[in-house]
Amino acid sequence: MITLHLRARRTVGALLLQGITPERLALSLALGVVVGVVPVVGAVALLATVVAVLLRLNLVAVHLVTWAAYPFQFLLLVPFMRLGEALLGAGDVSASVAGLVSAAGQGFWPAAVALWQASARALVAWAMTAPAAGLVLYGVFLWLLRRMWRKQPAALAPAHVREV
């Protein structure tokens, strides 16, 4: 008897490998990570869907990876803010956590403005680092997937990859 966990794992595995090459899957995974850490909370799912549809990537893989990268979005938020400050020559007060907290104490509007400015700087920093990070991740994922593709049984390979 197949357990629910095993059935779900096989289903997700089939969706991930459905008609896809290692190159396309590596691109889906790399872009999923890069989009998953975008420093705009709440925009990841929409952005991931748009990227996957426009580039005809595996939507399931992109969303699974963005979901897995979700904790890193919060871990990288302050570093992206700091890098954005450095890149744009902005003062330290508006993008620091203490600055955001003090703006929140002044009322809604000052807090919203401070958060918007900090997020905009963080987004600039992300945009500057995302291409290089995406290329590195693509290379790593491609290397791993090609190794896995060679080791998997031919029956599990996608139809266009199987040798006839």
N, C-alpha and C positions, 0 to 999 in steps of 0.2 A: 504494500500500500504506500502510495506516494504522499508524503506529508504536504501540508499547505506551503510550508517554507520552501521545500524542494520544488514544488510546482511553480511558485512565484519566481524562484531563481531561474528555472528553465525558461519561463516566459520572458523575463527581462533579458536573459542571455540571448534568446531568439530574436527579440526586438533589436538588441544591440548589433547583432551580426547580420540582420536581414538585408541582403543585397548590398553589402558595404565592403570596401577594400580597407586594408590596414591604414592607408594614407588618409582616407576620408574619416575613418574612426579616430585616428590620431588628431586630425584637425578639429573634429567635433569635441574631443576631450580637452584639447588645448584651449580652444575658444570658450568652452564651458568654464574652465578655471579662470581665465582672464575676465570674462563677463561676470563670473560669480563673485569677484572681489571688487567690483565697481563700487566706489565709495558713495553711492546714492542709495540709501536704504529704501527698499520698496520698488525699485526700478529693475531689479535683476530678472524677474520672470518675463516681463514684457520685452526687455532688451535681448534676452536669450532666445525668445521665440522669434523675434524679428531677424536676428543674426542667422539662426538655423534655417529659417524659411528662405531668406534672401540667398544664402550660400548653398542651399539644398543639402544641409547636413542632417545627420541623424538627430531628430528632435528629442527622442528619449535619452540618448547619450548626453546631449548638451544639458538637458534639464537635470539629469541625475548628477552630473558633475557640478552644476551650479548649486544644487542642493547640498552636496558634500562640501563645497567650498564656502558655504554660508558662514561658518565660524571665523574663517579667515577674513571675511569682509569686515567684521568688527575688530579683529586683531590688527588689521592694516589701516583702519580708519584714521587713527591719530598719526601714524607715520606718514600717510598720504597728506594729511593736513600740514604737517611739519615740512614735508618736501615741497608742497605747494607754496608755503610761506617763503621758503628759501628760493624757489624758482621765480616767484613773482615779486620778491623783495618786500613782502608785506610785514607789518609789525607782528610781534609774537602774541600780543594780547588777544586778538580776535579769534585765532584758530586754536588757542590752547583750551584745554578742558576747563581750567579755572576761569578763563575769560568767558567761556560759554555759560558756566554756572553763574558768574556774576551778572551777565547780561540777562539771564533768566530771572534773577532777583529784581531786576529793574522793570519787568513787565513782559508781556507777550511780544510786542512789536520789536523791542531791542533784541530779545532772544531770537526771534525769527530772522532778523537781519544778520545777526552774528552767526547763526547756524547756516544761513544761506551763503554768506561770504566764506566761511570755513569749508563748506561742501564744494563750492565752486573752485576753491584753491586745490582741494583734494582731488577733484575731478580732473583738473589740469595735470596734476602730478601723475594720476593714474593713466591719463592719455599719453603722457610722455614715456611711461615705463611699460605700458601694455604691449606695444609691438615687440620689444625685445624679449619680454617674458613669454609672450605667445610663441615666438620662434624657438626659444629654448625648450619650452614645454612640448611643442610639436615634435622636435627632434627626439626628446626623451620618450614620449609616448609612441612615436613611430618605431623607435628601436625596440621597445618592449613588445609592441604588438607584432612586429615582424618575427621576433623570437617565439612568441606564443603561437602565431599562425603556423610556423614550421613544425611545432611540436604537437599541434592538435590533430586528431584523426581527420582524414579526408572527408568523411561523412558529415562532419560538423562544419566544414568550410562553406561559405556562401556559394551558391550555384555558379556564379561567374568566376569564382576562384578555383573551383574544383577542376582537376585535370580529367579530360574525357578519355 
